[in-house]
Amino acid sequence: MDLTLFWRSLSVFNFLFILLWTIFYTYQPAFMKDSDFVRPGANVRGSKDDNTKQYSDKYLSDPGRSLIFLASFLTSFGIVILGVIFIKYFVERKTIRCKKGAKSMKECEIIKV
């Protein structure tokens, strides 16, 4: 694997992971359940019965933080893997190489770079 591609992939992964982590942690999407929130001042997880999700400052439980980490990690990792596959297998650079002193195109060949 090309070292430049590795470092670019790692950079893209880190950027996506931090971006998704921030979005999921800040906006707390619908795939999070009511049991993932802890009511401020309480030491038990919330539920639909005590309307935990109606409070504006919500604290995430351990399963909630784990779910955000897993969703961010898998999404970032999947996008980077698909990007590497796309770059390695679908973006081919080709060039024409001619022998020294070639007088016609018959003496040239197309090679992959």
C-alpha positions as CSV (number, residue, x, y, z in Angstrom):
1,M,0.0,0.0,0.0
2,D,1.2,3.5,-0.9
3,L,2.4,5.4,2.2
4,T,0.8,8.6,1.0
5,L,-2.5,6.8,0.6
6,F,-2.2,5.4,4.1
7,W,-1.6,8.8,5.7
8,R,-4.4,10.5,3.7
9,S,-6.8,7.7,4.7
10,L,-5.8,8.1,8.4
11,S,-6.4,11.8,8.2
12,V,-9.8,11.4,6.5
13,F,-10.7,8.8,9.1
14,N,-9.8,11.0,12.0
15,F,-11.6,14.0,10.5
16,L,-14.8,12.0,9.9
17,F,-14.7,10.3,13.3
18,I,-14.4,13.6,15.1
19,L,-17.1,15.2,12.9
20,L,-19.6,12.3,13.4
21,W,-18.8,12.0,17.1
22,T,-19.6,15.7,17.6
23,I,-22.8,15.5,15.5
24,F,-24.1,12.4,17.3
25,Y,-23.1,13.6,20.7
26,T,-24.5,17.1,20.2
27,Y,-27.8,16.3,18.5
28,Q,-28.4,12.8,19.9
29,P,-30.2,11.2,16.9
30,A,-33.3,9.1,16.9
31,F,-31.5,5.8,17.1
32,M,-30.6,6.6,20.7
33,K,-33.2,5.2,23.1
34,D,-34.7,6.9,26.2
35,S,-32.7,4.6,28.3
36,D,-29.5,6.1,27.0
37,F,-30.1,9.4,28.9
38,V,-29.6,10.2,32.6
39,R,-31.7,12.9,34.2
40,P,-29.5,15.7,35.7
41,G,-29.1,15.1,39.4
42,A,-30.3,11.5,39.2
43,N,-28.2,8.4,39.5
44,V,-30.4,6.1,37.5
45,R,-31.0,6.0,33.8
46,G,-34.1,7.7,32.5
47,S,-37.2,6.1,30.9
48,K,-40.3,7.1,29.1
49,D,-42.1,7.2,32.5
50,D,-40.1,10.2,33.8
51,N,-39.9,12.0,30.5
52,T,-36.1,12.2,30.6
53,K,-35.8,13.2,26.9
54,Q,-37.8,16.4,27.5
55,Y,-35.0,18.0,29.5
56,S,-32.6,20.2,27.5
57,D,-29.4,19.2,29.3
58,K,-29.2,15.4,28.9
59,Y,-26.3,13.3,30.1
60,L,-25.5,10.1,28.2
61,S,-25.2,6.8,29.9
62,D,-22.3,4.4,29.2
63,P,-24.4,2.5,26.6
64,G,-25.3,5.7,25.0
65,R,-21.6,6.9,24.7
66,S,-20.7,3.4,23.4
67,L,-23.4,3.6,20.8
68,I,-22.2,7.0,19.6
69,F,-18.6,5.7,19.5
70,L,-19.5,2.6,17.6
71,A,-21.7,4.4,15.0
72,S,-19.0,7.1,14.4
73,F,-16.2,4.5,14.2
74,L,-18.0,2.1,11.8
75,T,-19.2,4.9,9.6
76,S,-15.8,6.5,9.3
77,F,-14.0,3.2,8.8
78,G,-16.5,2.1,6.1
79,I,-16.2,5.4,4.2
80,V,-12.4,5.2,4.3
81,I,-12.3,1.6,3.2
82,L,-14.6,2.3,0.3
83,G,-12.5,5.4,-0.6
84,V,-9.3,3.3,-0.7
85,I,-11.0,0.6,-2.8
86,F,-12.2,3.3,-5.2
87,I,-8.8,5.0,-5.5
88,K,-6.9,1.7,-5.9
89,Y,-9.2,-0.1,-8.3
90,F,-11.2,2.5,-10.2
91,V,-8.8,5.4,-10.6
92,E,-6.1,4.3,-12.9
93,R,-3.5,6.6,-14.4
94,K,-2.3,5.7,-17.8
95,T,0.4,7.2,-19.9
96,I,1.9,6.7,-23.3
97,R,5.5,5.6,-23.4
98,C,7.4,5.8,-26.7
99,K,10.8,4.3,-27.4
100,K,13.6,6.8,-28.0
101,G,13.5,7.9,-31.6
102,A,10.0,6.5,-32.3
103,K,8.7,7.7,-35.6
104,S,5.1,6.4,-35.3
105,M,2.4,5.5,-32.7
106,K,3.0,1.8,-33.5
107,E,6.3,2.0,-31.5
108,C,4.5,3.5,-28.4
109,E,2.6,1.6,-25.7
110,I,0.0,2.5,-23.0
111,I,1.2,1.7,-19.5
112,K,-0.3,2.0,-16.1
113,V,1.5,4.4,-13.7
